[in-house]
């Protein structure tokens, strides 16, 4: 009897869409309560706040950095928000806490919906370009599986976080950076610089060009990065605003609380489960050491691997797990290595069991974890645990397995 072997993309779709379908069944059975469990903070009080809050800030471009600690993004991000504000401006300055007023003002919600549709279409376009060997139906299924997964639907989209745009920029940069066309390669540099000008951490992509000894491009990327980060301060309050923004960034970097997202807070959550949370100030300094060791592992692995999707994994692994005070939406960055991994699998279909395990782990990230509802635990635990397992397995593959194989060859 012939054994049926699923391709990695088919296995991913089976698990991802299967989990989402079962969550819909659960949603119907619980009369909507399952959605309350899945959604961030288990309520809808802050839906779309990350979009409308920052749009509202830009009604007072010269002073918002001075008036609130809730403006962590670099000024380039607020230039983009200002464009969106100008689509439906108000005659008065919005209060920094009046994000619900911004949301309910005239056409602002419609603008947000249209923006999400545009970003979804761009994601589909990039998926088609990168996975050009797939059928249109399969790429449609893949796009739907990712967009309707908890990290996207009940994370970045529900919260309205600009991480969705950054993820697309990073994915497009990976698609363009090795093009034969010089304009495309330059566009990749600009996309990386702009992404770093929005969320800072995509700046780690600059290590790719050092890793590949593309020195001239690395220099230009550095120049672009400096321009996109510092020049926009001229439009958002100048030097005083820049100093205030740096204090905001320092404030967020020092925050620690029990959650299942970034490494520091994941470990704090474990200490809470073990009944040691009251000792968290003592533990935090050691957790910071662990998160920095994780960063070093990612950087070292980036320089060790030759696979493009693995390079993306180590970069996005930093963006998803290292960022302090992060929330669920940072998990969407893992869509970048997922798409590139599926491209690699398509180009080299016979790779063995490793592909299967990665496909399963990616699928467990990008689904709706219906099984978690019955435990009473936070949905974030079931979204981020597969990311931690995936990163750990990648490190083992990168460092331990080759070392063991070398020892075996010496003793053989």
FENPE-V448162 format. One record per run of one state. SS is the DSSP state (~ for helix, > for strand, _ for the rest). FROM is the first residue (numbers start at 0). TO is the last residue. If there is no record, write none. Layout:
ss: [SS;SS]
from: [FROM;FROM]
to: [TO;TO]
This chain:
ss: [_;~;_;~;_;~;_;~;_;~;_;~;_;~;_;~;_;~;_;~;_;~;_;~;_;~;_;~;_;~;_;~;_;~;_;~;_;~;_;~;_;~;_;~;_]
from: [0;7;29;32;38;39;42;48;60;63;67;74;86;98;104;107;130;135;147;149;159;162;176;181;199;200;211;214;235;237;253;262;273;276;304;307;321;327;347;352;365;369;374;378;411]
to: [6;28;31;37;38;41;47;59;62;66;73;85;97;103;106;129;134;146;148;158;161;175;180;198;199;210;213;234;236;252;261;272;275;303;306;320;326;346;351;364;368;373;377;410;411]
